[in-house]
Amino acid sequence: MKHSFEITGFQLKIAAIVAMTCNHVANVFGALLPEPLDFALYAVGGVTFPIMAFLLVEGYAHTSDLRKYALRLAGFAVVSQIPYYLVFQWPLNVLFTLLIGLGILWLCDRFNSGVGLIAALAGTVLLQGVVDWGTTGLVIIYLFATLRGVKRGSAGKPSDVPAIIGTMAIPMAVTCFSAIRFSNLHVLGYALVGYTIATLLLCGYRGRRGRPMKWFFYAYYPLHLFVIWVAIVILL
């Protein structure tokens, strides 16, 4: 059956890196930008992690060699920490979060989803402030896998709209509560705008990979951080 609205894995990756770049620019150079532009860039940044988490689950389901997948992710996490530190200093970058999430997916398959849930909740508490997106990131990865029924070797249901919306409701509620509590309009936009766009894009995914350019997406993360650091040296 042909769908009028369909998003490929390649397009999801493009959306994630564009949103990530917007968010990092807003975080670093927000004081130099007009307030509406700063808000817009920051809000779009909310698209980034949900898509990253979703694609990690898809990658786990489709990989033929989990060990190589984990080593590749770990290698780029270590390399990326150098430019990440130059720009943000702390915490550990988001690739470490994804690597830990990959371990949680393995636990779910190796033991059961209950063990995975305990690991996700424990990681969320223990790693808060240690890794980027440590607050709810591991729970999002867990929910994407379990609510969609994804196991290694089985892609689950890519367009399971209720599961995607149900998963996204968690970070949206947590982030909105935090934004209202601290009267932070930017964080509210991050949740209401960014998460909503991410949800719509993910609901349009039907399992097609699109153009295979995985090394580009891995390399883009440390490279764009390095470019931002150079801009900091020149402009700030």
Secondary structure, DSSP 8 states (H G I E B T S, - for coil): ---SS-B-HHHHHHHHHHHHHHHHHHHHHGGGS-HHHHHHHHHHGGGHHHHHHHHHHHHHHH-S-HHHHHHHHHHHHHHHHHHHHHHH--SB-HHHHHHHHHHHHHHHHHT-HHHHHHHHHHHHHHTBTTBTTTTTHHHHHHHHHHHTT-BTTB---TT-HHHHHHHHHHHHHHHHHHHHHTT-HHHHHIIIIIIHHHHHHHHTB-S---S--HHHHHHHHHHHHHHHHHHHHHH-
